[in-house]
Amino acid sequence: MTTIVFFNNKSGTGKTSLAYHLAWMFADRGIKVVAADLDPQANLTSMFLELDRLEDLWPEGDHPQSILGAIKPLVQGTCEIASPHVEDVADNIGLIVGDLGFSSFEERFAEAWKRCLDGDESAFRLLLAFHRVLLKAIQEREADVALVDVGPNLGAINRAVMISGQFVVLPLLPDVYSWQSLRSLGPALHRWREEWNERAEKNPLKVDLPAESMRIAGYVFQQHAMRLDRPVLSYQHWMRRIPAEYRESVLRQSPENAPAVKDDPECLHLLKPYRNLMLIAAEARKPMFFLKPADGALGSIAAAVQDCYRDYKALALALAKRCGLAVS
């Protein structure tokens, strides 16, 4: 199975929007997708589903059709993971529904990480819960890929999710916060990978472990809209500095002679901001590149929709090539 996680420990970098739009673009190209909302904020779920459906999925009491419902029996130690509900979003898209109560188990995952060093079977079952949920969902949907959205932190739940992620995509913005996030994110990914490899050798379960977790697929640079309060000089400054920091902190390579973003093979695509399209798309409840005149995509907005489609198609093709997916 192919799993791609969109991750940055800095909020507001566009992880959820990328997962959402790439799910639709892959689906449009004939790829069967499972979109997994493993962020306790559940923003990906709210992008896909109407409010009435969210109320059905998140009633008072237990939420058996969310990711929390799938893993809660295992976390509480009562039984195995439940069969995950995969919400039918479109012909080629199924959704593992997020849950705002997800974060309450952070400490349980942190404890399990420690106990794995002793070969504790229950600890391994917990840490592999996301891997097994994704595997079951992919098998149920006969999907080609899982696109996973996670929260903006370096916590124990995200660490467990990353075990199931074959590939990691880093969304970045041209600002000091993205630059700084690379300095913590890169070392964390390397540390998690090394620590997991150490634990995997002690695995007592008769199940296949995720193969080659946390391979860096590249970064996606999302440009800021130019405004009077964000000088072009500042934008260009961070455009120059981020490729070097990415190489040093994430790839563990020399930052010398790092290319410009537009020439960097590690940059999967340089996305425009498309701020106006985002507002219209949120109202229409569809991807930006599927907006129609009836949605308000007229004149220059219609031209921007076409540009947006080309951008996301190019990004999808670049990402698919990195991850070994056959996309036309």
C-alpha positions as CSV (number, residue, x, y, z in Angstrom):
1,M,0.0,0.0,0.0
2,T,1.1,3.6,-0.7
3,T,0.6,6.1,2.1
4,I,1.5,9.8,1.9
5,V,1.4,12.0,4.9
6,F,1.2,15.8,4.7
7,F,3.1,17.1,7.7
8,N,4.5,20.3,9.2
9,N,4.7,21.1,12.9
10,K,3.7,24.7,12.0
11,S,0.0,25.4,11.6
12,G,-1.3,27.3,8.6
13,T,1.1,25.9,6.0
14,G,-1.7,24.3,3.9
15,K,-1.5,20.6,4.8
16,T,-5.3,20.1,4.8
17,S,-5.9,22.0,1.6
18,L,-3.2,20.0,-0.1
19,A,-4.6,16.6,1.0
20,Y,-8.1,17.7,0.0
21,H,-7.2,19.0,-3.5
22,L,-4.8,16.2,-4.3
23,A,-7.4,13.6,-3.3
24,W,-9.7,15.2,-5.9
25,M,-7.0,15.5,-8.5
26,F,-5.8,12.0,-8.1
27,A,-9.4,10.8,-8.3
28,D,-9.9,12.8,-11.5
29,R,-6.9,11.1,-13.0
30,G,-8.4,7.6,-12.2
31,I,-6.5,6.9,-9.0
32,K,-8.6,5.4,-6.2
33,V,-7.9,7.4,-3.0
34,V,-8.5,7.0,0.8
35,A,-8.3,10.4,2.5
36,A,-7.5,9.9,6.2
37,D,-8.2,12.7,8.6
38,L,-5.8,12.0,11.5
39,D,-5.7,15.6,12.7
40,P,-7.7,16.1,16.0
41,Q,-9.0,19.4,14.5
42,A,-10.8,17.3,11.8
43,N,-10.6,20.1,9.2
44,L,-10.2,17.7,6.3
45,T,-13.5,16.0,7.3
46,S,-15.3,19.3,7.4
47,M,-13.9,20.2,3.9
48,F,-15.3,17.0,2.5
49,L,-18.7,16.7,4.3
50,E,-21.8,18.8,4.8
51,L,-22.7,20.0,8.3
52,D,-25.8,17.7,8.5
53,R,-23.6,14.7,7.8
54,L,-21.0,15.8,10.4
55,E,-23.8,15.9,13.0
56,D,-24.7,12.3,12.1
57,L,-21.1,11.2,12.4
58,W,-20.4,13.1,15.7
59,P,-23.4,12.4,17.9
60,E,-23.4,12.7,21.7
61,G,-21.6,9.8,23.2
62,D,-19.5,7.4,21.1
63,H,-18.5,8.0,17.5
64,P,-18.3,4.5,15.9
65,Q,-17.9,5.8,12.4
66,S,-14.9,8.1,13.0
67,I,-11.2,7.2,13.4
68,L,-11.7,7.5,17.2
69,G,-14.4,4.7,16.9
70,A,-11.9,2.5,15.0
71,I,-9.1,2.7,17.5
72,K,-10.8,3.4,20.8
73,P,-11.4,-0.3,21.7
74,L,-7.7,-0.9,21.3
75,V,-6.7,2.2,23.2
76,Q,-8.9,1.3,26.1
77,G,-7.6,-2.3,26.1
78,T,-11.0,-3.9,25.6
79,C,-10.5,-5.5,22.2
80,E,-8.9,-5.1,18.8
81,I,-9.3,-2.2,16.4
82,A,-12.8,-2.0,14.9
83,S,-13.3,-2.2,11.2
84,P,-12.9,1.4,10.0
85,H,-15.8,3.2,8.5
86,V,-14.9,4.7,5.1
87,E,-17.2,7.5,4.1
88,D,-18.1,7.4,0.4
89,V,-17.2,10.9,-0.9
90,A,-16.9,10.3,-4.6
91,D,-16.4,7.4,-7.0
92,N,-12.7,7.3,-6.4
93,I,-12.5,8.9,-2.9
94,G,-13.3,7.4,0.5
95,L,-12.8,9.3,3.7
96,I,-11.6,8.1,7.1
97,V,-13.6,10.5,9.3
98,G,-11.7,12.6,11.8
99,D,-12.7,13.2,15.4
100,L,-12.1,16.1,17.8
101,G,-11.8,13.7,20.7
102,F,-8.7,12.0,19.1
103,S,-6.1,14.0,21.1
104,S,-7.2,12.7,24.5
105,F,-5.1,9.6,23.9
106,E,-1.7,11.3,23.4
107,E,-0.3,10.0,26.7
108,R,-1.3,6.4,25.8
109,F,0.7,6.6,22.6
110,A,3.7,8.1,24.4
111,E,3.7,5.3,27.0
112,A,3.4,2.6,24.3
113,W,6.5,4.1,22.5
114,K,8.5,3.4,25.6
115,R,7.1,-0.1,26.2
116,C,7.9,-1.2,22.7
117,L,11.6,-1.3,23.7
118,D,10.6,-4.2,26.0
119,G,8.8,-6.0,23.2
120,D,5.4,-5.3,24.8
121,E,2.8,-6.8,22.5
122,S,0.0,-4.4,23.6
123,A,2.3,-1.5,22.9
124,F,3.0,-2.7,19.4
125,R,-0.7,-3.2,18.7
126,L,-1.4,0.4,19.7
127,L,1.4,1.9,17.7
128,L,0.5,-0.1,14.6
129,A,-3.2,0.8,14.9
130,F,-3.1,3.5,12.3
131,H,-1.1,1.3,9.9
132,R,-3.7,-1.4,10.3
133,V,-6.7,1.0,9.9
134,L,-5.2,2.4,6.7
135,L,-4.5,-1.0,5.4
136,K,-8.0,-2.2,6.0
137,A,-9.5,1.0,4.5
138,I,-7.3,0.6,1.4
139,Q,-8.3,-3.0,1.0
140,E,-12.0,-2.2,1.4
141,R,-11.9,0.5,-1.2
142,E,-9.4,-1.3,-3.4
143,A,-7.6,2.0,-3.3
144,D,-4.2,2.9,-4.8
145,V,-3.1,5.4,-2.2
146,A,-3.9,6.9,1.2
147,L,-3.5,10.6,1.7
148,V,-3.1,11.4,5.4
149,D,-3.6,14.8,7.1
150,V,-2.1,15.2,10.6
151,G,-2.0,17.9,13.3
152,P,0.7,20.6,13.5
153,N,2.8,19.1,16.3
154,L,5.6,16.7,17.1
155,G,3.5,14.7,19.6
156,A,3.2,11.0,20.2
157,I,0.1,10.5,18.1
158,N,1.7,12.0,15.0
159,R,4.8,9.9,15.6
160,A,2.6,6.8,15.5
161,V,0.9,8.0,12.4
162,M,4.3,8.5,10.7
163,I,5.1,4.9,11.2
164,S,2.3,4.1,8.7
165,G,3.5,6.8,6.3
166,Q,5.7,5.5,3.5
167,F,6.2,9.1,2.2
168,V,6.1,12.5,3.8
169,V,5.3,15.8,2.0
170,L,6.3,19.0,3.7
171,P,4.1,22.1,2.9
172,L,6.0,25.3,3.3
173,L,5.4,29.0,3.2
174,P,8.0,31.7,2.4
175,D,8.3,33.0,6.0
176,V,10.5,32.7,9.1
177,Y,8.1,30.2,10.6
178,S,8.5,27.6,7.9
179,W,12.2,28.1,7.9
180,Q,12.3,27.6,11.7
181,S,9.9,24.6,11.5
182,L,12.4,22.8,9.3
183,R,15.0,23.0,12.1
184,S,12.8,20.9,14.4
185,L,10.8,18.9,11.9
186,G,13.8,17.4,10.1
187,P,15.7,16.1,13.1
188,A,12.4,14.8,14.6
189,L,11.7,12.7,11.5
190,H,15.2,11.3,11.5
191,R,15.0,10.5,15.2
192,W,11.6,8.9,14.9
193,R,12.7,6.7,12.0
194,E,15.8,5.6,13.8
195,E,13.9,4.9,17.1
196,W,11.2,3.0,15.2
197,N,13.8,0.8,13.4
198,E,15.2,-0.1,16.8
199,R,11.7,-1.0,18.2
200,A,10.7,-2.9,15.0
201,E,13.4,-5.5,15.7
202,K,11.6,-6.3,18.9
203,N,8.1,-6.7,17.3
204,P,6.3,-9.8,18.8
205,L,3.3,-9.6,16.5
206,K,2.8,-11.9,13.5
207,V,1.9,-9.0,11.2
208,D,3.9,-7.3,8.5
209,L,5.4,-4.0,9.7
210,P,5.2,-0.9,7.5
211,A,8.0,-0.9,5.0
212,E,10.4,2.1,4.8
213,S,8.5,4.6,6.8
214,M,8.9,8.3,6.6
215,R,10.7,8.7,3.3
216,I,10.8,12.4,2.4
217,A,9.0,12.9,-1.0
218,G,9.7,16.6,-1.2
219,Y,8.2,19.9,-0.3
220,V,5.4,22.0,-1.7
221,F,6.0,25.8,-1.6
222,Q,2.8,27.8,-1.3
223,Q,3.3,31.4,-2.2
224,H,1.9,34.2,-0.2
225,A,-0.3,36.8,-1.9
226,M,1.7,40.0,-2.2
227,R,0.4,42.6,0.1
228,L,1.6,46.0,1.4
229,D,2.3,44.5,4.8
230,R,4.4,41.7,3.4
231,P,7.2,43.3,1.4
232,V,8.5,41.5,-1.7
233,L,12.0,41.8,-0.2
234,S,11.0,39.6,2.8
235,Y,9.3,37.1,0.5
236,Q,12.4,36.8,-1.6
237,H,14.6,36.5,1.4
238,W,12.9,33.3,2.6
239,M,12.5,31.9,-0.9
240,R,16.3,32.0,-1.0
241,R,17.0,30.6,2.5
242,I,14.5,27.7,2.7
243,P,16.1,25.3,0.1
244,A,19.4,25.4,2.0
245,E,17.7,24.8,5.4
246,Y,15.7,22.0,3.9
247,R,18.9,20.3,2.7
248,E,20.7,20.7,6.0
249,S,17.8,19.9,8.4
250,V,15.7,17.4,6.4
251,L,18.0,15.7,4.0
252,R,21.2,16.0,6.1
253,Q,23.1,17.3,3.1
254,S,25.4,20.3,2.7
255,P,23.4,23.5,2.3
256,E,26.1,25.0,0.1
257,N,25.1,25.8,-3.4
258,A,21.5,25.0,-2.8
259,P,19.4,25.9,-5.8
260,A,16.6,28.5,-5.9
261,V,13.1,27.1,-5.1
262,K,12.0,27.3,-8.8
263,D,15.0,25.1,-9.8
264,D,15.0,22.8,-6.8
265,P,14.2,19.1,-7.6
266,E,13.1,18.7,-4.0
267,C,10.3,21.2,-4.6
268,L,7.3,19.2,-6.0
269,H,5.6,22.4,-7.1
270,L,5.4,26.1,-6.5
271,L,1.7,26.9,-5.9
272,K,0.0,30.2,-6.3
273,P,-2.1,31.5,-3.4
274,Y,-5.5,31.4,-5.2
275,R,-7.0,33.3,-2.3
276,N,-10.2,34.3,-4.2
277,L,-10.8,30.8,-5.5
278,M,-10.4,29.4,-2.0
279,L,-13.2,31.6,-0.7
280,I,-15.6,30.6,-3.6
281,A,-14.7,27.0,-3.3
282,A,-15.4,26.9,0.4
283,E,-18.9,28.3,-0.4
284,A,-19.5,25.9,-3.2
285,R,-18.0,23.0,-1.2
286,K,-15.8,21.7,-4.0
287,P,-12.1,21.9,-5.1
288,M,-10.9,25.2,-6.5
289,F,-10.1,23.7,-9.9
290,F,-13.7,22.3,-10.3
291,L,-15.4,25.7,-9.9
292,K,-18.0,26.5,-12.6
293,P,-19.6,29.7,-13.9
294,A,-22.7,28.8,-11.8
295,D,-20.4,28.9,-8.7
296,G,-19.2,32.4,-9.6
297,A,-16.2,31.5,-11.6
298,L,-16.5,34.1,-14.3
299,G,-14.0,36.2,-16.3
300,S,-10.6,36.4,-14.6
301,I,-11.8,33.9,-11.9
302,A,-12.5,31.3,-14.6
303,A,-9.0,31.8,-16.0
304,A,-7.6,31.3,-12.5
305,V,-9.6,28.1,-12.2
306,Q,-7.9,26.7,-15.3
307,D,-4.5,27.8,-13.9
308,C,-5.3,26.1,-10.6
309,Y,-6.2,22.8,-12.4
310,R,-2.9,22.9,-14.3
311,D,-1.0,23.6,-11.0
312,Y,-2.5,20.7,-9.1
313,K,-2.2,18.4,-12.0
314,A,1.5,19.1,-12.3
315,L,1.8,18.7,-8.5
316,A,-0.1,15.4,-8.6
317,L,2.1,14.0,-11.4
318,A,5.3,15.1,-9.6
319,L,4.2,13.5,-6.4
320,A,3.1,10.3,-8.1
321,K,6.4,10.0,-9.8
322,R,8.2,10.3,-6.4
323,C,6.0,7.7,-4.8
324,G,5.8,5.2,-7.6
325,L,2.1,5.8,-8.5
326,A,1.0,5.3,-12.1
327,V,-0.9,8.5,-13.0
328,S,-1.8,9.7,-16.5
